[in-house]
Amino acid sequence: MGDWYVIGNIPTPPERDAYNAVESYHLDDEGRIRTRFRYREGAFDGPLRTMNPVGTVVEGTGNAVWGMQFIWPIKAEYVIVDVDPDYSLTIIGRSARDYAWIMARQPATPEQRYDAAVARLRALGYDTAKLRRVPQRWPER
């Protein structure tokens, strides 16, 4: 749980021009994953956009597959494709391979780690030509 900075992604339509994108996760008392996704639209000083989907873990997946509900009753599949042993970088994808997110605990990650995540997505069949580096600049001004 906690904060994850979106370092790169195959973006959904709202994310195509996101800056300073951060996903924040909190497990509530009922086992749901309360999420706050926020980003600046179009520039570092662009309007702040926020989404608050609620996630649930799909049983029998070892906590690796989530249903993320942005609009009732639809749940989007999110798959935890990979996570570093030190829990500092993760890759989230979907079975359809249409969207993906490379996220880190810090707003920047070494190039070799980012490149390794891109290679992992490519090996899994994602079109990495669609990946976008998400600009991050902190603290926000």
DRENKE-413808 format. One record per residue (C-alpha): residue in three letters; z, x, y. Coordinates in steps of 0.1 Angstrom, whole numbers, plus 5000, padded with zeros to 4 digits. Each point is the difference from the previous one (the first is absolute). Layout:
BEGIN
+-----+------+------+------+
:   r :    w :    u :    v :
+-----+------+------+------+
: Ala :    Z :    X :    Y :
...
+-----+------+------+------+
This chain:
BEGIN
+-----+------+------+------+
:   r :    w :    u :    v :
+-----+------+------+------+
: Met : 5000 : 5000 : 5000 :
: Gly : 5002 : 5011 : 5036 :
: Asp : 4973 : 5012 : 5024 :
: Trp : 4966 : 5013 : 4989 :
: Tyr : 4974 : 5013 : 5025 :
: Val : 4964 : 4990 : 4991 :
: Ile : 4982 : 5034 : 5000 :
: Gly : 4967 : 4987 : 4987 :
: Asn : 4985 : 4969 : 4986 :
: Ile : 4970 : 4980 : 4989 :
: Pro : 5009 : 4974 : 5026 :
: Thr : 5003 : 4963 : 4999 :
: Pro : 4983 : 4983 : 5030 :
: Pro : 5031 : 4999 : 5023 :
: Glu : 5006 : 5038 : 4993 :
: Arg : 4966 : 5013 : 5009 :
: Asp : 5011 : 5013 : 5034 :
: Ala : 5037 : 5005 : 4994 :
: Tyr : 5020 : 5028 : 5015 :
: Asn : 5036 : 5009 : 4991 :
: Ala : 5000 : 4977 : 4970 :
: Val : 5034 : 4998 : 4982 :
: Glu : 5010 : 4979 : 4970 :
: Ser : 5038 : 4992 : 4998 :
: Tyr : 5014 : 4986 : 4968 :
: His : 5034 : 4985 : 4993 :
: Leu : 5012 : 4984 : 4968 :
: Asp : 5018 : 4967 : 5007 :
: Asp : 5028 : 4984 : 4980 :
: Glu : 4975 : 4979 : 4980 :
: Gly : 4980 : 5030 : 4989 :
: Arg : 4971 : 4994 : 5024 :
: Ile : 4984 : 5029 : 5019 :
: Arg : 5003 : 4991 : 5037 :
: Thr : 4973 : 5019 : 5018 :
: Arg : 4992 : 5008 : 5036 :
: Phe : 4965 : 5015 : 5007 :
: Arg : 4995 : 5011 : 5035 :
: Tyr : 4973 : 5019 : 5018 :
: Arg : 4984 : 5005 : 5034 :
: Glu : 4965 : 4985 : 5003 :
: Gly : 4972 : 5021 : 5013 :
: Ala : 5021 : 5029 : 5015 :
: Phe : 5034 : 5016 : 5001 :
: Asp : 5008 : 4978 : 5029 :
: Gly : 4982 : 4969 : 4987 :
: Pro : 5017 : 4967 : 4993 :
: Leu : 5027 : 5000 : 4973 :
: Arg : 4991 : 4979 : 4970 :
: Thr : 5025 : 4990 : 4974 :
: Met : 4996 : 4983 : 4966 :
: Asn : 5029 : 4989 : 4978 :
: Pro : 4988 : 4995 : 4964 :
: Val : 5025 : 4994 : 4972 :
: Gly : 4995 : 5018 : 4967 :
: Thr : 5011 : 4993 : 4965 :
: Val : 4998 : 5024 : 4971 :
: Val : 4978 : 4989 : 4971 :
: Glu : 5021 : 4999 : 4969 :
: Gly : 4992 : 5024 : 4972 :
: Thr : 4983 : 5025 : 5023 :
: Gly : 5029 : 5025 : 5004 :
: Asn : 5002 : 4990 : 5037 :
: Ala : 4965 : 5014 : 5005 :
: Val : 4982 : 4968 : 5008 :
: Trp : 5010 : 4977 : 5029 :
: Gly : 4987 : 4967 : 5013 :
: Met : 5000 : 5002 : 5038 :
: Gln : 4999 : 4966 : 5017 :
: Phe : 4986 : 5000 : 5035 :
: Ile : 4991 : 4963 : 4999 :
: Trp : 5014 : 4974 : 4977 :
: Pro : 4991 : 4995 : 4971 :
: Ile : 4978 : 5031 : 4997 :
: Lys : 5014 : 5032 : 4986 :
: Ala : 4980 : 5032 : 5003 :
: Glu : 5003 : 5025 : 4972 :
: Tyr : 5014 : 5034 : 5011 :
: Val : 5002 : 5027 : 4973 :
: Ile : 5021 : 5032 : 5004 :
: Val : 4974 : 5024 : 4988 :
: Asp : 5020 : 5032 : 5005 :
: Val : 5032 : 5012 : 5015 :
: Asp : 5011 : 5036 : 5005 :
: Pro : 5031 : 5011 : 4980 :
: Asp : 5018 : 5006 : 5033 :
: Tyr : 4991 : 4965 : 5012 :
: Ser : 4983 : 5014 : 5032 :
: Leu : 4964 : 4987 : 4994 :
: Thr : 4986 : 4970 : 4982 :
: Ile : 4967 : 4985 : 4992 :
: Ile : 4996 : 4962 : 5000 :
: Gly : 4968 : 4983 : 4987 :
: Arg : 4987 : 4969 : 4984 :
: Ser : 4982 : 4993 : 4966 :
: Ala : 4970 : 4989 : 5020 :
: Arg : 4999 : 5035 : 5017 :
: Asp : 4991 : 4983 : 5033 :
: Tyr : 5030 : 5013 : 5020 :
: Ala : 5023 : 5030 : 4997 :
: Trp : 5028 : 5016 : 5020 :
: Ile : 5013 : 5036 : 5001 :
: Met : 5035 : 4998 : 5014 :
: Ala : 5027 : 5026 : 5008 :
: Arg : 5036 : 5001 : 5011 :
: Gln : 4989 : 5021 : 5030 :
: Pro : 4972 : 4992 : 5025 :
: Ala : 4981 : 5031 : 4989 :
: Thr : 4994 : 5016 : 4967 :
: Pro : 4984 : 5034 : 4991 :
: Glu : 4963 : 4999 : 4995 :
: Gln : 5002 : 5012 : 4964 :
: Arg : 5022 : 4970 : 4991 :
: Tyr : 4977 : 4976 : 5018 :
: Asp : 4970 : 5015 : 4983 :
: Ala : 5017 : 4997 : 4966 :
: Ala : 5007 : 4963 : 5006 :
: Val : 4964 : 4995 : 5010 :
: Ala : 4989 : 5018 : 4968 :
: Arg : 5023 : 4977 : 4979 :
: Leu : 4985 : 4969 : 5016 :
: Arg : 4965 : 5013 : 4993 :
: Ala : 5009 : 5007 : 4964 :
: Leu : 5012 : 4965 : 4996 :
: Gly : 4967 : 4986 : 5012 :
: Tyr : 5007 : 4993 : 5037 :
: Asp : 4972 : 5005 : 5026 :
: Thr : 5017 : 5027 : 5020 :
: Ala : 4972 : 5000 : 5025 :
: Lys : 5017 : 4969 : 5013 :
: Leu : 5033 : 5018 : 5006 :
: Arg : 5012 : 5001 : 5036 :
: Arg : 5026 : 5024 : 5013 :
: Val : 5025 : 4979 : 5019 :
: Pro : 5010 : 5018 : 5033 :
: Gln : 5037 : 5006 : 5003 :
: Arg : 5018 : 5012 : 5031 :
: Trp : 5037 : 4999 : 5002 :
: Pro : 5022 : 4993 : 5018 :
: Glu : 4980 : 4971 : 5016 :
: Arg : 4998 : 5002 : 5037 :
+-----+------+------+------+
